[in-house]
């Protein structure tokens, strides 16, 4: 092959790979990871994504029981972490390896290391390597259903009888209020169901539709499931122990056990229950029904078991999960599933710091893009692409519960049999839909029959509750839609399916006022999801009312009826300066479209069209459009816009703005426009210390005096202009007063502070001694010249002093205003032991002896010094006060021991000194 041909082939390959990249536009919605060590993370495991240039150098080998990658820096770091195994997260995919690489999934590797080493350390170290693009911890997973214990269902209890005429003959269908609710179950409300009987009149499913149950293992031998299990015929008919279909999963007949990484599926109550809701076999005279379980002719949708949980043998109520959930999701896409059913979520210790790991996100993106297609991207399944459906979670919380909160998935909340939010269900603005999840008895309300009935391991039938139970209702309805509109209809896409599911809802907010907007667009109705186009257009608008403004027009009308769809899906509005006579509007882009799919017949629609020209004649046409594109006759009105009026700006609480130097003023202006036009605001100039902002229809001018020099300032000019160009100007004069220094209150004297013992506490209200002429709240600090003499604290203008040792010092108290101007008070502070009548210090003394006496001692004292022979060597009188010790000059005395005798008020006090 010549060089030119090789080059052309390379270009072709590079182009095809670039065209096959998965859309990453949703990445911006994923919060930045904040990794905190804890039990929510799998110990001894991190997940890395190599850069493409580095992955080309990888050659996995085993040396002395340790995996080597061939990248020296990575291998050295792995050794330091005590790593024993490194493997691809997504194993080689046989015929789908090319698209696996195009999606970048081949770049992901798991590193298993010493569990005693912190995951955060491993992440930090690995993040420094130039060869690595991303490093993620592996978060533990939990099932989000089966809240409480599973309750067995008996054939004889709860009023369960043989199926009624015209329904499938499954005896426990009567227990499935969530399919058809007649209100007979305790506290149930008729109609709180998915309206499944009506949907079954259109389709009951198709075996060409495969649903991947990413959950606990399905009991594939269950009497009510085995006929609807997906079977990998290549493996079933091939040799045991051989990968007959070359998908890198040996003997995967019914799916794969990702917990043990084996083909042996271990039945699990949660996974089996979820599977039964999707596709328990219908009309087989056994058990109960699945949403898409067929008609009894082996024609239900197929269930693929992608096991990510198994029961903990040490605690049957707990699960052992897997770290291979991304692999489990991808497995479904590569083996024919077009619906991925997920009733699980990540464990989060802190709901304020949740995130979506990158590998799971990329696996979801892969499923959505590649499910239902062959290795060349051609559609071979019933849908070109896939849909991923997640339970919203059971914490009764409003937080980002990933993966359910990831934008591209469809998330499902749960309701009880009376339309109310199930007590456990999460609620949030990211939730898409609500479906029946059931509820256990709550005090005197509800009964066990209010839970969801489905299959359990070992040919059992059990009640469970949870968003896990709500989610497979939506997956089952999705399977019905794909059976009807995908099978035999090439080109049906996940977006087509998603739009149908979101449009097929009833109002849930009316029953849950406290959760309005937090339970998705409504509760799902299977019959609406399957509704066919009968070609009947909505009734035209008959009560159009128009109010003309200068640059806008306000339209109001009532939602009309639609014989086969109930009401229109939207209204298209056209506004033009020419007449609509004999004009075909169907091919013209409307001026505005209004979604009314959640509104009821007779509800008022109110729409304002902006951007018109004042004093101009316009024509307005309104056309109702149903979900199938059938268009009503248009309703036309004409009229003229009026002269443009300026916005009305009202100064809230107008007053002279005179600010002290420390103050900040917020000035509010309420703005309305006569025609409700869009308006803008600005200040003609914005000097330092002045800013302007907006909150809804209020403009707020903020003046921060500390940032502005004192004086009468040039008035501010607030200008508000509407889209028609008319404006209103408001002048805002203001003045900043000069700052004045804090003052010491002249009528109160701050006395010197005396402590009669160590450990004594004194509290002083500083506001008694300081004031600010501007009325500011002052900040106080205090220091002592003698370290360690007292402890000092200031709180709420209270100075608290506690004596720590004896001694004399000076206390400085400083009052500071907002701008830093200060005033000071300095006082003496004395700490002594009043149990002693006199203190003599220092002792030994060299030059000068201090004599300190009690708080009440003030005046003259007599002092005598005697040597060791009793001879008087010094006699003098001294002045003394509490904060002024008497000072005795001893420089002329020879060294030695002396007795000091102090006489005051006729009493003598003695002490030995050296």
C-alpha positions, 0 to 999 in steps of 0.5 A: 500500500503506498504512502499517499493511500495510507495518509488518506485512510488516516484522514478518513479514520480521524474524521470518522472518529471526530464525528462520533464524539459524544456531546459533552455539553452537559458537563457544565451542569456537573458540580466540581468534586469536593473529595472528603474521606469517609465511609461513602467512598470505596477504600483502596480504589481510585479511578483515573482517566488517562490522556490519549497520548499516555494511553497509547503507551499502556501495556498491562503486564503482571510482575510479582503479582502487581500490574504494570502499565508501562508508564514509569511515573504511574507505575512508580506512584502505584508502588508507593500506594501499595497498588496490586491491580490496575485494570480497564474500567470498560473492558475490551468490547469486541466489535464495539471496541471502536466506538468504545474508543471513540467515546473515550471509555478505553481511557478509564482505569481502576487502581486498587491500592493499600486500603490503609492509605487515604483515598484523598492522598491517592487522588492528590498524588495521581492528579500531579501526573502529567499522563492523567486527565481525571482522577475520581474516587469511587463512591459507594452505591445504594438501592433507592427502593424497598424502604422497610421490609418486603411483605409477602402477598398471599392469594387469598388476602386483601380482597384479591380475587380472580381477574375481572372479565376483559382484563388479563387473567393474572390473579394478583392484578387486583393487588396492583392499584398502581396500574388501575386504582378503583379506590377500594384500597384503604385511603386510595383515591380512584384514578391515582394510577398509570391508567394502564388498562387503557394503554394495553388497548394499544400495545402490551409490549414487544420482545424486540424491546430490551430493558436493562435492569441495572439492579440486584440480580433478577430471578430469571427462573421465576414463573412470572419472569422466565418467559420475558427474560432476555436470552443471549442465544449465542452463549446459550447455544454455544460451548460453556466457558467460551466467549461465543459472541466475542463480547468479553463476557463468557456465558452471559446468557441472561446478563452479567453479575457485576458484583462477582464479575461472573455470568452467575446471576444471584436472585435479589428481592429488589432487582426481581421486584423492579423487573416484575413491574417492567415485564412480569408475564401478563395473561398467563394465569399466574401471579401478576402483571408487568407494565410491558409484560405482553399479552400471554403469547410470549410477546412481552419486552425482554429483561436483561439482568445487569446485577450491581447488588447482591444480598450480604450473607452476614445481613440479608437486609443489607447489600453488597454493591459493586464498583462496576456500575459504569460497566453495567450501564454500558453492557446494556447498550452493547448487548441490545438494550435501549432502556436502562432502568436504574433504581439506585444512587450514590451514597453521600455523607454531605448533601451540600457537596454532591457530585456526579463521577465522570465514568458513570456520566460517560457510560450514561452518555454512551448508552444514550448515543449508541444503544440500538445501533450496530458497530457502524452506527446503523440502527438495528434495534427498535430505537436509534439510541437509548434512554436512561431512567433513574429513581429520584431517591428516598431521603425525603429531601431536596438536593442533587441526588446523583446520578438521578440529577444528571440532566440527560437521564429521566428521573422519577419521584414517587406518589402514594395511592392518593396522589400525595408525595410518598413520605420518603420520596425526594423532591426537587426541581430537577425531577422529571416525572412522578409515578406510583411508588406506594407507601407502607402504613403510616399510623392509622393511614394507609395499609400494606396493600398501599405498597407496590405489588410485584415479583420476589425471588423463589416464585414469590410475590411481595409488596415493596415501596420506594422511588425504586418501585416508581421508576420501573413504571416509567421504564415499562411505559417507555417500553410500551412506547418503543414497542408501538412507535419504535418497532418497525419504525426506523428513526424513532429516537430517545428524544422522541421517546422522552418528549412523549413521556414528558407530555403524557402526564397529569397534574400532580401539583394540585395534590401536593401544594407544598411540593409545587414544581418539585415532582416533575411535570406531573404523574405519568399516564400510560394511555397518554404516552401511547395516544395516536394521531387521529388528525383532529385539530384543536378548536380555534380560540374564540375569546381572544382579548387584546390590549395594545401598548406602545411597544407591546401587545397583551393577549388573553384567551382561554385554553380550547378543547381538542377532541382526541388530545383533550387540549392543545399542546401549544399556541403559536402566535404571529404578529405582523404589520401586514394582513393574514388574509389567505396566508398559510401560517404553517410554514412560517416561524411564529413570533412566539410559542406558548407551551400549554401542555400542563394547562386545563380546558378553560384556563386563562392564557396571558401572553405579552409580545414585546418589541413593537413600534409605537403608533403602528398597525399590527395584526395578531393571529393565534393558532392552537397546535396539538402534540401531533402538529395538528393546527387549529384555524387561526384567530386574527385581530388587528389594532394599533400600538399607542404613543410610547410613554416613559417608565414611571419611577417612584422614589420609595420613602423620599427624603434628604440624603445626608449621611454620616461618614460611616453610614451606607444608604440604600435608596429604592426606586419602584419602576413600572412601565405603562405597557409593561415594556422591558426597561433598562437603568443606569446612573449618568455617572457612577462616582466612587462609593456609589453603585446601582442594581436591580431586584425584579422591578426595583432599582436600588442605588447604594451610597457608601459614605466611608468611600466618599469624601465629605461635603455636598456632592453633585446629585446623581442622575438615575435614568430608566429607559424602556425598549421604545426609547422613552426615559425618565430621569430622577435626580438624587442629591446627597451630602456626606458629613465629616467624621468626628473623633470618639470622645471621652465622657467628661462627666464620668471619671475612670478610676484606677483599678485595684484588685485585692487578690489574684483571680478577682474579676472586674467588668466595666461597661465602656459605653459609660466612659466613651461616646461617638458624636456621630452615633457610631458603635465603637470598637474597643481594645485594651492592653496592659503594660505589665505582661501577665498581670491581668487577662483582658477580654472585650465583648458587647462593649464590656471590658472583663479583667481578671487578675493573674499575679500581683503587681502594678501596671498601666491599662490603656483602653482605646475606642475606635470608630468605623473610620479608624479615629480613636480616643484613649483612657490610661489608668493604673492597675494594681493587683495585691494580696489584701491578706497581707498588710504590707508588701516589700519589693523587690526582695532582695533589694539593691537600690530602692525598696518599694512599700505597698499597702492596702486600698484604704492606706493613704498618707504618711508612714514611718519606716525604720530599718534594724540590722541583725544586731537590733541596731536602728540604721535608718529612720524616715517618713514617707508618703504612700497611696494605693497606686503610689508605693513608698520608695526607700533609698537603701543604697548607703546601707551595707549588704546584709539582712534587715528588719523593716518596721512600718508604722501607720495609724498607730499600727506596726508591720514588720518584714525581713529583707535582704 
